[in-house]
Amino acid sequence: MLQFLPGPIRATLSLTLYALNTFFWTPMLFIIAFLKLIIPVQRWRKMCNVLLTGIANNWIAVNNFNHWLTNKIRWDVSGIDDLKRHEWYMVLSNHQSWVDILVLQKIFYRKIPFLKFFIKKELIWVPLLGLAWWALDFPFMKRYSAAFVKKHPHLKGKDMETTRKACEKFKTIPVSIMNFAEGTRFTAEKHRKQESPHKNLLRPRAGGTAFVFQVMGEQIYRILDVTIAYPGGAKSFWQFLRGKVSEVTVRVKSYPVHKDLLGDYFNDQQYRERIQAWLNARWEEKDGQLERLLSARALPSTGMS
């Protein structure tokens, strides 16, 4: 609707709407989160979780309206027709930009439970959003390098313990656990340093995925393997606000949680090799699919806006 505005003006307007939307909903989040914290009654806390999730979904709904108002994007999305809002999902996706999160929130809005993803511990200091993520029980992760753990062996498995505690909370209400298995956003420099065998992806990390399976595997209904492509190349959040993203292509594949995917990643060598092989196979397929999507010149529209 407002796509006729110059890019910088449109971006400023869109960013203002994002900010106003966040300022409006976060006080409600904080109040309910505080009441949940001080009243240690399981039924009460479960009700608070429902209210918190409802507020978060309303925040996403307004953000989706913001996209429609300020950006003209052609959406080519498949694989989301038979999803259920009241089941638990594990969502795996490639990661190229902060825009990926907005894309995932849009395509899965009210199709699966609210997306919760692992966040770097440092991001808790992001104004408003950091506290909002805390209120919504997003798991904050502090990753330690192998070299650091070698020097400080008492920290071995500390990040996985954080994952376990977060996943325990997820058992009380249906959620979709989002995992960017590459662990970071794709860049040409990271790709070169990793010597990734994939053309369009970094190497996937199996540890976080396997640990979620270990804690919640029997409760997870399906695994959703998401491939996000931006014809013309991924853009930054600011470029997205300026209207530089004109097409988004998303493919979603659904997999059952077979018993072979469940096990003890840290103490079972055979299981560790099996889950790594499974994830590497998914990434090889995803890389081929990305190559096909990015090489396509014309993309049909699904009518999403």
C-alpha positions as CSV (number, residue, x, y, z in Angstrom):
1,M,0.0,0.0,0.0
2,L,2.8,2.4,0.8
3,Q,5.3,0.9,-1.6
4,F,5.3,4.2,-3.6
5,L,7.3,5.9,-0.9
6,P,11.1,6.4,-1.3
7,G,13.1,3.6,0.3
8,P,14.5,5.5,3.3
9,I,11.1,7.0,4.2
10,R,9.4,3.7,3.9
11,A,12.2,2.0,6.0
12,T,11.8,4.7,8.7
13,L,8.1,4.3,8.8
14,S,8.3,0.6,8.9
15,L,10.9,0.7,11.7
16,T,8.7,3.1,13.7
17,L,5.7,0.7,13.4
18,Y,7.9,-2.2,14.6
19,A,9.0,-0.1,17.6
20,L,5.4,1.0,18.4
21,N,4.2,-2.5,18.2
22,T,6.9,-3.7,20.5
23,F,6.4,-0.9,23.0
24,F,2.6,-1.6,23.1
25,W,2.8,-5.4,23.8
26,T,6.0,-5.7,26.0
27,P,4.5,-4.1,29.2
28,M,1.8,-6.7,29.1
29,L,4.4,-9.5,28.7
30,F,6.4,-8.2,31.7
31,I,3.3,-7.9,34.0
32,I,2.2,-11.5,33.2
33,A,5.7,-12.8,33.4
34,F,6.2,-11.2,36.8
35,L,2.9,-12.7,38.1
36,K,4.0,-16.1,36.7
37,L,7.3,-15.8,38.6
38,I,5.9,-14.9,42.0
39,I,3.0,-17.4,42.1
40,P,4.6,-20.9,42.0
41,V,1.4,-22.8,41.1
42,Q,1.7,-25.1,38.1
43,R,-1.9,-24.5,36.8
44,W,-1.5,-20.7,37.2
45,R,1.9,-20.7,35.4
46,K,0.4,-22.8,32.5
47,M,-2.4,-20.2,32.1
48,C,0.2,-17.4,32.2
49,N,2.1,-19.2,29.4
50,V,-1.1,-19.3,27.3
51,L,-1.6,-15.6,27.8
52,L,2.1,-14.8,27.0
53,T,1.9,-16.8,23.8
54,G,-1.3,-15.0,22.8
55,I,0.4,-11.7,23.3
56,A,3.4,-12.8,21.2
57,N,1.1,-14.0,18.4
58,N,-0.7,-10.6,18.4
59,W,2.8,-8.9,18.1
60,I,3.5,-11.1,15.1
61,A,0.1,-10.3,13.5
62,V,0.8,-6.6,13.6
63,N,4.3,-7.2,12.2
64,N,2.8,-9.1,9.4
65,F,0.5,-6.2,8.7
66,N,3.5,-3.9,8.7
67,H,5.1,-6.1,6.0
68,W,2.0,-5.9,3.9
69,L,1.7,-2.2,4.4
70,T,5.2,-1.2,3.5
71,N,6.6,-4.0,1.3
72,K,5.5,-5.6,-2.0
73,I,6.9,-9.1,-1.7
74,R,6.1,-12.1,-3.9
75,W,5.8,-15.2,-1.7
76,D,6.4,-18.7,-3.1
77,V,5.7,-21.0,-0.2
78,S,4.9,-24.7,-0.1
79,G,4.6,-27.5,2.4
80,I,2.6,-25.7,5.1
81,D,-1.0,-26.9,4.3
82,D,-1.3,-29.9,6.7
83,L,0.2,-28.5,9.9
84,K,-1.4,-28.5,13.3
85,R,-1.6,-25.7,15.8
86,H,-1.8,-27.9,18.9
87,E,1.2,-30.2,18.3
88,W,4.9,-29.9,19.1
89,Y,7.3,-29.4,16.2
90,M,11.1,-29.2,15.7
91,V,11.8,-26.6,13.0
92,L,15.2,-26.8,11.2
93,S,16.2,-24.0,8.8
94,N,19.1,-22.5,7.0
95,H,20.1,-19.0,8.2
96,Q,21.2,-16.0,6.1
97,S,19.8,-12.9,7.7
98,W,17.7,-11.6,10.6
99,V,15.0,-11.4,8.0
100,D,14.7,-15.2,8.2
101,I,13.0,-14.8,11.6
102,L,10.4,-12.5,10.2
103,V,9.8,-14.9,7.3
104,L,9.4,-17.9,9.6
105,Q,7.0,-16.0,11.9
106,K,4.9,-15.0,8.9
107,I,4.6,-18.3,7.1
108,F,3.9,-20.3,10.3
109,Y,1.6,-17.8,11.9
110,R,-1.3,-19.7,13.5
111,K,-0.4,-22.8,11.5
112,I,1.9,-24.3,14.2
113,P,2.5,-23.3,17.8
114,F,4.5,-20.2,18.6
115,L,8.2,-20.4,17.5
116,K,10.8,-20.4,20.2
117,F,14.5,-20.5,19.3
118,F,17.9,-20.6,20.9
119,I,19.4,-17.1,21.5
120,K,22.9,-16.1,22.2
121,K,23.2,-15.1,25.9
122,E,24.5,-11.6,25.0
123,L,21.2,-10.8,23.2
124,I,19.3,-10.6,26.5
125,W,20.6,-7.0,26.6
126,V,18.7,-6.0,23.4
127,P,16.3,-3.2,24.6
128,L,12.8,-4.6,25.3
129,L,13.2,-7.7,23.1
130,G,15.8,-9.3,25.4
131,L,13.4,-9.1,28.3
132,A,10.5,-10.2,26.1
133,W,12.4,-13.3,25.0
134,W,13.2,-14.0,28.7
135,A,9.5,-13.6,29.6
136,L,8.5,-16.1,26.9
137,D,11.0,-18.7,28.1
138,F,13.3,-18.5,25.1
139,P,16.5,-20.5,25.9
140,F,19.6,-18.2,26.2
141,M,22.7,-20.1,25.1
142,K,26.4,-19.4,25.9
143,R,28.5,-21.4,23.5
144,Y,32.0,-22.4,24.5
145,S,34.6,-23.3,21.9
146,A,36.4,-26.6,22.1
147,A,39.7,-24.8,23.0
148,F,37.9,-22.9,25.8
149,V,36.4,-26.0,27.3
150,K,39.7,-27.7,27.2
151,K,41.1,-24.9,29.4
152,H,38.0,-24.9,31.6
153,P,36.8,-28.5,31.7
154,H,34.2,-27.8,34.4
155,L,32.2,-25.9,31.7
156,K,31.8,-29.0,29.5
157,G,28.2,-29.6,28.7
158,K,27.1,-26.4,30.4
159,D,25.3,-25.1,27.3
160,M,23.5,-28.4,26.9
161,E,22.3,-28.2,30.5
162,T,20.7,-24.9,29.7
163,T,19.0,-26.5,26.7
164,R,17.7,-29.3,28.9
165,K,16.2,-26.9,31.4
166,A,14.6,-24.8,28.7
167,C,13.1,-27.9,26.9
168,E,11.6,-29.1,30.2
169,K,9.6,-25.9,30.3
170,F,8.3,-26.6,26.7
171,K,6.5,-29.7,27.8
172,T,3.6,-27.9,29.5
173,I,2.2,-26.2,26.3
174,P,2.6,-26.9,22.6
175,V,5.6,-25.1,21.1
176,S,7.7,-25.1,17.9
177,I,11.3,-25.3,18.7
178,M,13.3,-23.4,16.1
179,N,16.9,-24.4,15.4
180,F,19.2,-22.7,13.0
181,A,21.5,-25.8,12.8
182,E,24.4,-23.9,11.2
183,G,24.7,-22.0,14.5
184,T,25.3,-18.6,12.8
185,R,24.3,-16.6,9.7
186,F,25.8,-17.7,6.3
187,T,28.5,-15.4,4.9
188,A,31.1,-16.1,2.2
189,E,33.8,-15.5,4.8
190,K,32.4,-18.1,7.2
191,H,31.8,-20.5,4.4
192,R,35.5,-20.2,3.3
193,K,36.9,-20.6,6.8
194,Q,34.7,-23.7,7.5
195,E,35.6,-25.3,4.1
196,S,32.0,-26.2,4.0
197,P,31.2,-29.0,1.5
198,H,28.0,-27.2,0.6
199,K,27.8,-24.4,-1.9
200,N,25.1,-22.3,-0.2
201,L,25.2,-23.5,3.4
202,L,27.6,-23.8,6.4
203,R,28.2,-27.1,8.1
204,P,25.2,-28.1,10.3
205,R,25.8,-28.7,14.0
206,A,24.0,-31.8,15.3
207,G,24.5,-31.3,19.1
208,G,21.6,-28.9,19.8
209,T,19.2,-30.8,17.6
210,A,20.1,-34.1,19.1
211,F,19.8,-32.8,22.6
212,V,16.2,-31.5,21.9
213,F,15.4,-35.0,20.6
214,Q,16.9,-36.5,23.7
215,V,14.8,-34.4,26.1
216,M,11.5,-34.1,24.0
217,G,11.8,-36.5,21.1
218,E,8.8,-38.6,22.0
219,Q,6.7,-35.5,22.4
220,I,7.7,-33.9,19.1
221,Y,5.0,-34.5,16.5
222,R,7.0,-33.8,13.3
223,I,10.3,-32.3,12.1
224,L,9.9,-29.4,9.7
225,D,12.9,-28.9,7.5
226,V,12.7,-25.3,6.1
227,T,14.6,-23.9,3.2
228,I,14.5,-20.1,2.7
229,A,15.8,-18.6,-0.5
230,Y,16.0,-14.9,-1.5
231,P,16.3,-14.6,-5.3
232,G,18.9,-11.9,-5.9
233,G,20.6,-12.7,-2.6
234,A,19.8,-12.4,1.1
235,K,19.5,-8.8,2.4
236,S,20.0,-7.2,5.8
237,F,17.1,-6.1,8.0
238,W,17.5,-2.5,6.9
239,Q,17.5,-3.4,3.3
240,F,14.4,-5.4,3.9
241,L,12.7,-2.3,5.5
242,R,13.7,-0.3,2.4
243,G,11.9,-2.7,0.1
244,K,15.0,-4.4,-1.3
245,V,13.4,-7.9,-0.8
246,S,10.9,-8.4,-3.6
247,E,10.7,-12.2,-3.6
248,V,10.9,-14.8,-0.9
249,T,10.8,-18.6,-1.6
250,V,10.2,-21.1,1.1
251,R,10.0,-24.9,0.9
252,V,9.0,-26.9,4.0
253,K,9.5,-30.7,4.2
254,S,7.9,-32.7,7.0
255,Y,9.6,-35.7,8.6
256,P,8.5,-38.1,11.3
257,V,10.5,-38.5,14.5
258,H,11.8,-42.1,14.0
259,K,13.3,-43.9,17.0
260,D,16.7,-43.8,15.2
261,L,16.7,-40.0,15.9
262,L,16.5,-40.5,19.6
263,G,19.5,-41.3,21.8
264,D,22.3,-40.0,24.0
265,Y,24.4,-37.7,21.8
266,F,27.2,-37.3,24.3
267,N,27.6,-40.9,25.6
268,D,26.6,-43.0,22.6
269,Q,29.1,-42.9,19.7
270,Q,26.9,-44.8,17.3
271,Y,24.0,-42.5,17.9
272,R,26.2,-39.5,17.5
273,E,27.4,-40.7,14.1
274,R,23.8,-41.6,13.1
275,I,22.3,-38.2,13.9
276,Q,25.2,-36.4,12.3
277,A,24.7,-38.5,9.1
278,W,20.9,-37.8,9.2
279,L,21.5,-34.0,9.5
280,N,24.2,-33.9,6.9
281,A,21.9,-35.7,4.5
282,R,19.2,-33.1,5.1
283,W,21.7,-30.4,4.5
284,E,22.9,-31.9,1.3
285,E,19.3,-32.1,0.0
286,K,18.8,-28.5,1.2
287,D,21.9,-27.3,-0.6
288,G,20.7,-28.8,-3.9
289,Q,17.2,-27.3,-3.4
290,L,18.7,-23.9,-2.7
291,E,20.7,-24.1,-5.8
292,R,17.6,-24.8,-7.9
293,L,15.6,-22.1,-6.2
294,L,18.2,-19.4,-6.6
295,S,18.8,-20.3,-10.3
296,A,15.1,-20.0,-11.1
297,R,14.4,-16.8,-13.0
298,A,10.6,-16.5,-12.6
299,L,8.8,-17.6,-9.4
300,P,5.0,-18.1,-9.3
301,S,3.1,-16.3,-6.5
302,T,1.0,-18.2,-3.9
303,G,-1.1,-15.2,-3.2
304,M,0.5,-14.6,0.3
305,S,1.1,-10.9,1.0
